[in-house]
C-alpha cells in the first residue's frame, strides 16, 4: 500500500503504516489534547515526527528551514494533519467503495418500488391479493394499517 502526504499541492511519500507509527501518532494526539503540555513542546513533537516521517529533504521543502525556531507553526500542524490524512486515505476510499455498493443495492430496491408505483393497477392487485390472504398470513407479511 502506498501512502502520501499532500502539502501545497505536492505529494511526499510516507513509509508504511506500522504499529510503531500508529502509536507515535496516538501519543502526539494525546499530548496535543493535554492542557498540561506547553505549546512549544507540542509543536516540537509534531515537527520532529514530520521530519522523521518524510525525511530531511522533504521536511526542508515543507518547512522552508531546518531550524525549529524559524518554522511557521501552522506548517507544522498542517503537515502533521496531512500525514494523518495520508494514512487514513486508503481506509476512507475502501469505505466509500463499500458504501457505493450498498447504495447500488438500495437503488435497485428503490427502482423496483418506483416501477410498482408507476402502475397503480399493479399495486392495487398486490393489495387485493394481500387482503384476500388469511389474517395470520397478513400479520406475518407485516401489512401496514391492518
VMD Tcl script that builds the backbone (N, CA, C; Angstrom):
set m [mol new atoms 438]
animate dup $m
set s [atomselect $m all]
$s set {name element resname resid chain x y z} {
  {N N UNK 1 A 0.848 -1.167 0.000}
  {CA C UNK 1 A 0.000 0.000 0.000}
  {C C UNK 1 A 0.899 1.237 0.000}
  {N N UNK 2 A 0.467 2.257 -0.709}
  {CA C UNK 2 A 1.253 3.488 -0.766}
  {C C UNK 2 A 0.514 4.606 -0.045}
  {N N UNK 3 A 1.286 5.382 0.709}
  {CA C UNK 3 A 0.736 6.495 1.468}
  {C C UNK 3 A 1.458 7.762 1.050}
  {N N UNK 4 A 0.736 8.888 1.157}
  {CA C UNK 4 A 1.319 10.140 0.690}
  {C C UNK 4 A 0.802 11.321 1.509}
  {N N UNK 5 A 1.723 12.206 1.860}
  {CA C UNK 5 A 1.374 13.488 2.476}
  {C C UNK 5 A 1.186 14.479 1.342}
  {N N UNK 6 A 0.015 15.093 1.272}
  {CA C UNK 6 A -0.219 16.151 0.292}
  {C C UNK 6 A -0.062 17.483 1.020}
  {N N UNK 7 A 0.868 18.311 0.520}
  {CA C UNK 7 A 1.128 19.605 1.151}
  {C C UNK 7 A 1.446 20.611 0.054}
  {N N UNK 8 A 0.709 21.708 0.013}
  {CA C UNK 8 A 0.879 22.737 -1.025}
  {C C UNK 8 A 0.856 22.133 -2.428}
  {N N UNK 9 A -0.103 21.259 -2.658}
  {CA C UNK 9 A -0.289 20.601 -3.959}
  {C C UNK 9 A 0.888 19.732 -4.382}
  {N N UNK 10 A 1.727 19.345 -3.448}
  {CA C UNK 10 A 2.830 18.432 -3.729}
  {C C UNK 10 A 2.650 17.176 -2.886}
  {N N UNK 11 A 3.047 16.046 -3.446}
  {CA C UNK 11 A 2.938 14.784 -2.723}
  {C C UNK 11 A 4.291 14.331 -2.202}
  {N N UNK 12 A 4.299 13.896 -0.956}
  {CA C UNK 12 A 5.515 13.386 -0.323}
  {C C UNK 12 A 5.232 11.963 0.144}
  {N N UNK 13 A 6.023 10.988 -0.314}
  {CA C UNK 13 A 5.767 9.602 0.075}
  {C C UNK 13 A 5.960 9.393 1.578}
  {N N UNK 14 A 5.113 8.554 2.127}
  {CA C UNK 14 A 5.185 8.207 3.543}
  {C C UNK 14 A 5.590 6.738 3.676}
  {N N UNK 15 A 6.262 6.399 4.761}
  {CA C UNK 15 A 6.592 4.983 4.987}
  {C C UNK 15 A 5.323 4.185 5.279}
  {N N UNK 16 A 5.441 2.862 5.232}
  {CA C UNK 16 A 4.248 2.056 5.501}
  {C C UNK 16 A 3.737 2.328 6.910}
  {N N UNK 17 A 2.445 2.140 7.057}
  {CA C UNK 17 A 1.757 2.440 8.315}
  {C C UNK 17 A 1.933 1.258 9.262}
  {N N UNK 18 A 2.786 1.427 10.240}
  {CA C UNK 18 A 3.099 0.355 11.182}
  {C C UNK 18 A 2.490 0.644 12.550}
  {N N UNK 19 A 2.544 -0.355 13.418}
  {CA C UNK 19 A 2.066 -0.172 14.792}
  {C C UNK 19 A 2.884 0.910 15.490}
  {N N UNK 20 A 4.168 0.976 15.175}
  {CA C UNK 20 A 5.036 1.987 15.795}
  {C C UNK 20 A 4.580 3.401 15.408}
  {N N UNK 21 A 4.311 3.613 14.126}
  {CA C UNK 21 A 3.856 4.931 13.662}
  {C C UNK 21 A 2.493 5.252 14.264}
  {N N UNK 22 A 1.612 4.270 14.296}
  {CA C UNK 22 A 0.288 4.475 14.884}
  {C C UNK 22 A 0.404 4.893 16.348}
  {N N UNK 23 A 1.278 4.230 17.078}
  {CA C UNK 23 A 1.468 4.550 18.499}
  {C C UNK 23 A 2.049 5.955 18.669}
  {N N UNK 24 A 3.012 6.313 17.818}
  {CA C UNK 24 A 3.594 7.663 17.887}
  {C C UNK 24 A 2.525 8.732 17.658}
  {N N UNK 25 A 1.677 8.506 16.655}
  {CA C UNK 25 A 0.629 9.487 16.366}
  {C C UNK 25 A -0.392 9.543 17.504}
  {N N UNK 26 A -0.693 8.406 18.088}
  {CA C UNK 26 A -1.618 8.381 19.223}
  {C C UNK 26 A -1.044 9.187 20.393}
  {N N UNK 27 A 0.258 9.031 20.644}
  {CA C UNK 27 A 0.903 9.783 21.727}
  {C C UNK 27 A 0.914 11.283 21.426}
  {N N UNK 28 A 1.158 11.637 20.170}
  {CA C UNK 28 A 1.135 13.054 19.781}
  {C C UNK 28 A -0.266 13.624 19.985}
  {N N UNK 29 A -1.280 12.873 19.574}
  {CA C UNK 29 A -2.662 13.342 19.733}
  {C C UNK 29 A -3.023 13.525 21.207}
  {N N UNK 30 A -2.599 12.590 22.053}
  {CA C UNK 30 A -2.858 12.725 23.496}
  {C C UNK 30 A -2.144 13.953 24.049}
  {N N UNK 31 A -0.900 14.121 23.631}
  {CA C UNK 31 A -0.123 15.276 24.089}
  {C C UNK 31 A -0.781 16.576 23.643}
  {N N UNK 32 A -1.241 16.617 22.400}
  {CA C UNK 32 A -1.887 17.826 21.877}
  {C C UNK 32 A -3.186 18.146 22.611}
  {N N UNK 33 A -3.860 17.119 23.107}
  {CA C UNK 33 A -5.111 17.330 23.837}
  {C C UNK 33 A -4.871 17.724 25.297}
  {N N UNK 34 A -3.664 17.499 25.773}
  {CA C UNK 34 A -3.348 17.776 27.178}
  {C C UNK 34 A -3.187 19.269 27.429}
  {N N UNK 35 A -3.779 19.725 28.509}
  {CA C UNK 35 A -3.654 21.135 28.889}
  {C C UNK 35 A -2.369 21.381 29.683}
  {N N UNK 36 A -1.728 20.308 30.131}
  {CA C UNK 36 A -0.536 20.477 30.966}
  {C C UNK 36 A 0.765 20.496 30.159}
  {N N UNK 37 A 0.676 20.258 28.850}
  {CA C UNK 37 A 1.868 20.267 27.994}
  {C C UNK 37 A 1.955 21.620 27.302}
  {N N UNK 38 A 3.147 22.189 27.290}
  {CA C UNK 38 A 3.328 23.515 26.678}
  {C C UNK 38 A 3.130 23.450 25.161}
  {N N UNK 39 A 2.692 24.570 24.592}
  {CA C UNK 39 A 2.514 24.661 23.140}
  {C C UNK 39 A 3.832 24.392 22.424}
  {N N UNK 40 A 4.910 24.917 22.965}
  {CA C UNK 40 A 6.225 24.733 22.354}
  {C C UNK 40 A 6.564 23.249 22.244}
  {N N UNK 41 A 6.308 22.504 23.303}
  {CA C UNK 41 A 6.600 21.067 23.285}
  {C C UNK 41 A 5.700 20.345 22.285}
  {N N UNK 42 A 4.438 20.739 22.212}
  {CA C UNK 42 A 3.514 20.118 21.261}
  {C C UNK 42 A 4.009 20.312 19.827}
  {N N UNK 43 A 4.366 21.557 19.495}
  {CA C UNK 43 A 4.855 21.838 18.137}
  {C C UNK 43 A 6.161 21.107 17.856}
  {N N UNK 44 A 7.049 21.062 18.826}
  {CA C UNK 44 A 8.354 20.407 18.641}
  {C C UNK 44 A 8.163 18.908 18.396}
  {N N UNK 45 A 7.243 18.304 19.121}
  {CA C UNK 45 A 6.984 16.871 18.939}
  {C C UNK 45 A 6.436 16.594 17.540}
  {N N UNK 46 A 5.483 17.416 17.090}
  {CA C UNK 46 A 4.940 17.238 15.735}
  {C C UNK 46 A 6.015 17.498 14.686}
  {N N UNK 47 A 6.816 18.538 14.895}
  {CA C UNK 47 A 7.901 18.892 13.975}
  {C C UNK 47 A 8.866 17.717 13.822}
  {N N UNK 48 A 9.289 17.147 14.948}
  {CA C UNK 48 A 10.217 16.008 14.908}
  {C C UNK 48 A 9.592 14.811 14.200}
  {N N UNK 49 A 8.313 14.577 14.455}
  {CA C UNK 49 A 7.622 13.456 13.820}
  {C C UNK 49 A 7.553 13.651 12.306}
  {N N UNK 50 A 7.197 14.851 11.874}
  {CA C UNK 50 A 7.114 15.122 10.434}
  {C C UNK 50 A 8.485 14.933 9.798}
  {N N UNK 51 A 9.517 15.491 10.413}
  {CA C UNK 51 A 10.873 15.355 9.868}
  {C C UNK 51 A 11.266 13.890 9.729}
  {N N UNK 52 A 11.001 13.119 10.773}
  {CA C UNK 52 A 11.372 11.705 10.764}
  {C C UNK 52 A 10.558 10.931 9.729}
  {N N UNK 53 A 9.292 11.292 9.575}
  {CA C UNK 53 A 8.396 10.536 8.704}
  {C C UNK 53 A 8.632 10.817 7.219}
  {N N UNK 54 A 8.829 12.077 6.856}
  {CA C UNK 54 A 9.006 12.401 5.428}
  {C C UNK 54 A 10.471 12.499 5.024}
  {N N UNK 55 A 11.365 12.590 5.990}
  {CA C UNK 55 A 12.789 12.686 5.689}
  {C C UNK 55 A 13.275 14.124 5.648}
  {N N UNK 56 A 14.603 14.305 5.716}
  {CA C UNK 56 A 15.172 15.655 5.818}
  {C C UNK 56 A 14.940 16.541 4.590}
  {N N UNK 57 A 15.028 15.974 3.395}
  {CA C UNK 57 A 14.851 16.796 2.188}
  {C C UNK 57 A 13.415 17.307 2.075}
  {N N UNK 58 A 12.466 16.409 2.257}
  {CA C UNK 58 A 11.055 16.804 2.154}
  {C C UNK 58 A 10.679 17.770 3.273}
  {N N UNK 59 A 11.178 17.530 4.484}
  {CA C UNK 59 A 10.828 18.439 5.584}
  {C C UNK 59 A 11.427 19.821 5.353}
  {N N UNK 60 A 12.605 19.885 4.748}
  {CA C UNK 60 A 13.208 21.182 4.420}
  {C C UNK 60 A 12.341 21.912 3.389}
  {N N UNK 61 A 11.817 21.164 2.424}
  {CA C UNK 61 A 10.949 21.754 1.402}
  {C C UNK 61 A 9.629 22.225 2.024}
  {N N UNK 62 A 9.085 21.437 2.922}
  {CA C UNK 62 A 7.810 21.778 3.566}
  {C C UNK 62 A 7.975 22.973 4.499}
  {N N UNK 63 A 8.988 22.909 5.367}
  {CA C UNK 63 A 9.160 23.933 6.403}
  {C C UNK 63 A 9.975 25.146 5.944}
  {N N UNK 64 A 10.653 25.034 4.816}
  {CA C UNK 64 A 11.468 26.112 4.240}
  {C C UNK 64 A 12.624 26.531 5.145}
  {N N UNK 65 A 12.956 25.696 6.101}
  {CA C UNK 65 A 14.087 25.930 7.002}
  {C C UNK 65 A 14.366 24.631 7.747}
  {N N UNK 66 A 15.568 24.520 8.275}
  {CA C UNK 66 A 15.858 23.349 9.097}
  {C C UNK 66 A 15.954 23.721 10.579}
  {N N UNK 67 A 15.528 24.937 10.892}
  {CA C UNK 67 A 15.551 25.421 12.269}
  {C C UNK 67 A 14.129 25.471 12.828}
  {N N UNK 68 A 13.887 24.732 13.893}
  {CA C UNK 68 A 12.560 24.707 14.513}
  {C C UNK 68 A 12.091 26.113 14.879}
  {N N UNK 69 A 12.988 26.948 15.362}
  {CA C UNK 69 A 12.619 28.295 15.807}
  {C C UNK 69 A 12.142 29.194 14.669}
  {N N UNK 70 A 12.445 28.840 13.426}
  {CA C UNK 70 A 12.068 29.670 12.281}
  {C C UNK 70 A 10.881 29.113 11.489}
  {N N UNK 71 A 10.382 27.965 11.898}
  {CA C UNK 71 A 9.303 27.308 11.157}
  {C C UNK 71 A 7.962 27.978 11.459}
  {N N UNK 72 A 7.146 28.117 10.424}
  {CA C UNK 72 A 5.765 28.577 10.591}
  {C C UNK 72 A 5.016 27.472 11.348}
  {N N UNK 73 A 4.458 27.799 12.494}
  {CA C UNK 73 A 3.803 26.795 13.334}
  {C C UNK 73 A 2.607 26.149 12.639}
  {N N UNK 74 A 1.928 26.913 11.797}
  {CA C UNK 74 A 0.816 26.322 11.049}
  {C C UNK 74 A 1.314 25.271 10.059}
  {N N UNK 75 A 2.500 25.466 9.507}
  {CA C UNK 75 A 3.071 24.471 8.595}
  {C C UNK 75 A 3.302 23.154 9.332}
  {N N UNK 76 A 3.703 23.248 10.591}
  {CA C UNK 76 A 3.911 22.033 11.391}
  {C C UNK 76 A 2.582 21.301 11.572}
  {N N UNK 77 A 1.581 22.032 12.018}
  {CA C UNK 77 A 0.278 21.414 12.284}
  {C C UNK 77 A -0.338 20.856 11.007}
  {N N UNK 78 A -0.306 21.632 9.936}
  {CA C UNK 78 A -0.909 21.198 8.674}
  {C C UNK 78 A -0.192 19.968 8.123}
  {N N UNK 79 A 1.127 19.944 8.205}
  {CA C UNK 79 A 1.854 18.782 7.689}
  {C C UNK 79 A 1.590 17.545 8.549}
  {N N UNK 80 A 1.497 17.722 9.867}
  {CA C UNK 80 A 1.173 16.583 10.739}
  {C C UNK 80 A -0.217 16.040 10.397}
  {N N UNK 81 A -1.197 16.933 10.281}
  {CA C UNK 81 A -2.552 16.503 9.931}
  {C C UNK 81 A -2.585 15.875 8.537}
  {N N UNK 82 A -1.740 16.370 7.642}
  {CA C UNK 82 A -1.645 15.791 6.305}
  {C C UNK 82 A -1.106 14.371 6.328}
  {N N UNK 83 A -0.178 14.112 7.236}
  {CA C UNK 83 A 0.335 12.743 7.392}
  {C C UNK 83 A -0.785 11.838 7.886}
  {N N UNK 84 A -1.534 12.317 8.870}
  {CA C UNK 84 A -2.672 11.534 9.378}
  {C C UNK 84 A -3.643 11.231 8.232}
  {N N UNK 85 A -3.949 12.261 7.447}
  {CA C UNK 85 A -4.875 12.089 6.322}
  {C C UNK 85 A -4.304 11.112 5.295}
  {N N UNK 86 A -2.999 11.179 5.063}
  {CA C UNK 86 A -2.356 10.268 4.120}
  {C C UNK 86 A -2.502 8.814 4.529}
  {N N UNK 87 A -2.397 8.564 5.826}
  {CA C UNK 87 A -2.567 7.199 6.318}
  {C C UNK 87 A -4.037 6.786 6.366}
  {N N UNK 88 A -4.942 7.732 6.545}
  {CA C UNK 88 A -6.375 7.423 6.604}
  {C C UNK 88 A -7.001 7.259 5.217}
  {N N UNK 89 A -6.395 7.858 4.197}
  {CA C UNK 89 A -6.988 7.897 2.856}
  {C C UNK 89 A -7.383 6.515 2.319}
  {N N UNK 90 A -6.514 5.486 2.367}
  {CA C UNK 90 A -6.927 4.182 1.821}
  {C C UNK 90 A -8.153 3.595 2.528}
  {N N UNK 91 A -8.249 3.806 3.839}
  {CA C UNK 91 A -9.418 3.310 4.577}
  {C C UNK 91 A -10.682 4.033 4.140}
  {N N UNK 92 A -10.581 5.341 3.988}
  {CA C UNK 92 A -11.743 6.120 3.558}
  {C C UNK 92 A -12.191 5.706 2.163}
  {N N UNK 93 A -11.225 5.456 1.274}
  {CA C UNK 93 A -11.564 5.030 -0.083}
  {C C UNK 93 A -12.254 3.667 -0.067}
  {N N UNK 94 A -11.767 2.761 0.775}
  {CA C UNK 94 A -12.383 1.436 0.879}
  {C C UNK 94 A -13.798 1.546 1.436}
  {N N UNK 95 A -13.997 2.407 2.429}
  {CA C UNK 95 A -15.334 2.602 2.999}
  {C C UNK 95 A -16.278 3.196 1.963}
  {N N UNK 96 A -15.779 4.168 1.182}
  {CA C UNK 96 A -16.613 4.766 0.130}
  {C C UNK 96 A -17.030 3.713 -0.891}
  {N N UNK 97 A -16.085 2.848 -1.264}
  {CA C UNK 97 A -16.393 1.801 -2.232}
  {C C UNK 97 A -17.452 0.855 -1.673}
  {N N UNK 98 A -17.321 0.482 -0.407}
  {CA C UNK 98 A -18.309 -0.401 0.229}
  {C C UNK 98 A -19.664 0.286 0.305}
  {N N UNK 99 A -19.680 1.562 0.653}
  {CA C UNK 99 A -20.938 2.314 0.719}
  {C C UNK 99 A -21.568 2.447 -0.659}
  {N N UNK 100 A -20.738 2.598 -1.677}
  {CA C UNK 100 A -21.232 2.728 -3.042}
  {C C UNK 100 A -21.952 1.453 -3.465}
  {N N UNK 101 A -21.398 0.308 -3.083}
  {CA C UNK 101 A -22.037 -0.974 -3.399}
  {C C UNK 101 A -23.383 -1.061 -2.689}
  {N N UNK 102 A -23.417 -0.662 -1.420}
  {CA C UNK 102 A -24.671 -0.696 -0.656}
  {C C UNK 102 A -25.700 0.240 -1.269}
  {N N UNK 103 A -25.262 1.404 -1.721}
  {CA C UNK 103 A -26.173 2.366 -2.350}
  {C C UNK 103 A -26.727 1.787 -3.645}
  {N N UNK 104 A -25.873 1.106 -4.426}
  {CA C UNK 104 A -26.337 0.492 -5.666}
  {C C UNK 104 A -27.433 -0.533 -5.383}
  {N N UNK 105 A -27.238 -1.345 -4.334}
  {CA C UNK 105 A -28.246 -2.345 -3.995}
  {C C UNK 105 A -29.528 -1.673 -3.519}
  {N N UNK 106 A -29.406 -0.618 -2.717}
  {CA C UNK 106 A -30.589 0.125 -2.270}
  {C C UNK 106 A -31.287 0.766 -3.452}
  {N N UNK 107 A -30.487 1.241 -4.424}
  {CA C UNK 107 A -31.047 1.877 -5.605}
  {C C UNK 107 A -31.910 0.879 -6.379}
  {N N UNK 108 A -31.491 -0.395 -6.431}
  {CA C UNK 108 A -32.284 -1.414 -7.118}
  {C C UNK 108 A -33.625 -1.594 -6.422}
  {N N UNK 109 A -33.619 -1.575 -5.104}
  {CA C UNK 109 A -34.863 -1.693 -4.340}
  {C C UNK 109 A -35.771 -0.510 -4.629}
  {N N UNK 110 A -35.198 0.681 -4.630}
  {CA C UNK 110 A -35.978 1.890 -4.915}
  {C C UNK 110 A -36.545 1.823 -6.328}
  {N N UNK 111 A -35.754 1.350 -7.280}
  {CA C UNK 111 A -36.236 1.243 -8.658}
  {C C UNK 111 A -37.417 0.276 -8.755}
  {N N UNK 112 A -37.339 -0.827 -8.027}
  {CA C UNK 112 A -38.443 -1.791 -8.027}
  {C C UNK 112 A -39.703 -1.156 -7.457}
  {N N UNK 113 A -39.553 -0.440 -6.360}
  {CA C UNK 113 A -40.703 0.240 -5.745}
  {C C UNK 113 A -41.270 1.281 -6.701}
  {N N UNK 114 A -40.399 2.022 -7.367}
  {CA C UNK 114 A -40.857 3.050 -8.311}
  {C C UNK 114 A -41.629 2.418 -9.466}
  {N N UNK 115 A -41.182 1.254 -9.944}
  {CA C UNK 115 A -41.895 0.570 -11.027}
  {C C UNK 115 A -43.296 0.182 -10.578}
  {N N UNK 116 A -43.391 -0.292 -9.332}
  {CA C UNK 116 A -44.706 -0.662 -8.802}
  {C C UNK 116 A -45.596 0.570 -8.705}
  {N N UNK 117 A -45.026 1.676 -8.231}
  {CA C UNK 117 A -45.816 2.894 -8.056}
  {C C UNK 117 A -46.199 3.536 -9.383}
  {N N UNK 118 A -45.437 3.259 -10.443}
  {CA C UNK 118 A -45.761 3.811 -11.758}
  {C C UNK 118 A -47.016 3.166 -12.339}
  {N N UNK 119 A -47.336 1.964 -11.873}
  {CA C UNK 119 A -48.507 1.246 -12.374}
  {C C UNK 119 A -49.452 1.007 -11.205}
  {N N UNK 120 A -50.326 1.966 -10.941}
  {CA C UNK 120 A -51.231 1.840 -9.787}
  {C C UNK 120 A -52.082 0.575 -9.829}
  {N N UNK 121 A -52.450 0.124 -11.045}
  {CA C UNK 121 A -53.284 -1.080 -11.141}
  {C C UNK 121 A -52.543 -2.309 -10.608}
  {N N UNK 122 A -51.223 -2.362 -10.821}
  {CA C UNK 122 A -50.425 -3.472 -10.290}
  {C C UNK 122 A -50.361 -3.400 -8.765}
  {N N UNK 123 A -50.231 -2.192 -8.243}
  {CA C UNK 123 A -50.203 -2.003 -6.791}
  {C C UNK 123 A -51.546 -2.404 -6.190}
  {N N UNK 124 A -52.635 -2.027 -6.861}
  {CA C UNK 124 A -53.969 -2.410 -6.380}
  {C C UNK 124 A -54.141 -3.928 -6.377}
  {N N UNK 125 A -53.649 -4.606 -7.422}
  {CA C UNK 125 A -53.722 -6.069 -7.479}
  {C C UNK 125 A -52.962 -6.679 -6.303}
  {N N UNK 126 A -51.798 -6.128 -6.022}
  {CA C UNK 126 A -50.987 -6.630 -4.915}
  {C C UNK 126 A -51.722 -6.447 -3.587}
  {N N UNK 127 A -52.322 -5.280 -3.396}
  {CA C UNK 127 A -53.068 -5.001 -2.158}
  {C C UNK 127 A -54.262 -5.947 -2.041}
  {N N UNK 128 A -54.986 -6.160 -3.153}
  {CA C UNK 128 A -56.145 -7.060 -3.128}
  {C C UNK 128 A -55.710 -8.490 -2.811}
  {N N UNK 129 A -54.585 -8.903 -3.358}
  {CA C UNK 129 A -54.064 -10.244 -3.081}
  {C C UNK 129 A -53.749 -10.393 -1.602}
  {N N UNK 130 A -53.111 -9.388 -1.040}
  {CA C UNK 130 A -52.769 -9.427 0.383}
  {C C UNK 130 A -54.039 -9.403 1.224}
  {N N UNK 131 A -55.030 -8.600 0.817}
  {CA C UNK 131 A -56.290 -8.521 1.564}
  {C C UNK 131 A -57.035 -9.858 1.572}
  {N N UNK 132 A -56.883 -10.648 0.519}
  {CA C UNK 132 A -57.570 -11.941 0.420}
  {C C UNK 132 A -56.863 -13.028 1.226}
  {N N UNK 133 A -55.661 -12.761 1.652}
  {CA C UNK 133 A -54.906 -13.758 2.409}
  {C C UNK 133 A -55.514 -13.917 3.797}
  {N N UNK 134 A -55.360 -15.108 4.388}
  {CA C UNK 134 A -55.847 -15.288 5.764}
  {C C UNK 134 A -55.161 -14.288 6.695}
  {N N UNK 135 A -55.866 -13.914 7.753}
  {CA C UNK 135 A -55.356 -12.882 8.660}
  {C C UNK 135 A -53.973 -13.217 9.203}
  {N N UNK 136 A -53.692 -14.468 9.541}
  {CA C UNK 136 A -52.370 -14.840 10.055}
  {C C UNK 136 A -51.285 -14.538 9.031}
  {N N UNK 137 A -51.561 -14.779 7.770}
  {CA C UNK 137 A -50.581 -14.509 6.717}
  {C C UNK 137 A -50.315 -13.023 6.593}
  {N N UNK 138 A -51.376 -12.208 6.740}
  {CA C UNK 138 A -51.204 -10.758 6.637}
  {C C UNK 138 A -50.291 -10.242 7.729}
  {N N UNK 139 A -50.482 -10.727 8.963}
  {CA C UNK 139 A -49.647 -10.214 10.049}
  {C C UNK 139 A -48.207 -10.676 9.879}
  {N N UNK 140 A -48.016 -11.870 9.309}
  {CA C UNK 140 A -46.649 -12.337 9.075}
  {C C UNK 140 A -45.978 -11.509 7.990}
  {N N UNK 141 A -46.757 -11.002 7.061}
  {CA C UNK 141 A -46.193 -10.202 5.980}
  {C C UNK 141 A -45.901 -8.791 6.445}
  {N N UNK 142 A -46.428 -8.397 7.610}
  {CA C UNK 142 A -46.174 -7.056 8.115}
  {C C UNK 142 A -46.993 -6.011 7.390}
  {N N UNK 143 A -48.239 -6.361 6.996}
  {CA C UNK 143 A -49.080 -5.418 6.253}
  {C C UNK 143 A -49.367 -4.203 7.112}
  {N N UNK 144 A -49.144 -3.018 6.559}
  {CA C UNK 144 A -49.371 -1.775 7.285}
  {C C UNK 144 A -50.853 -1.473 7.337}
  {N N UNK 145 A -51.289 -0.945 8.458}
  {CA C UNK 145 A -52.659 -0.498 8.608}
  {C C UNK 145 A -53.631 -1.613 8.918}
  {N N UNK 146 A -53.163 -2.854 9.076}
  {CA C UNK 146 A -54.072 -3.968 9.364}
  {C C UNK 146 A -54.314 -4.086 10.841}
}
mol reanalyze $m
mol bondsrecalc $m
mol representation Tube
mol addrep $m
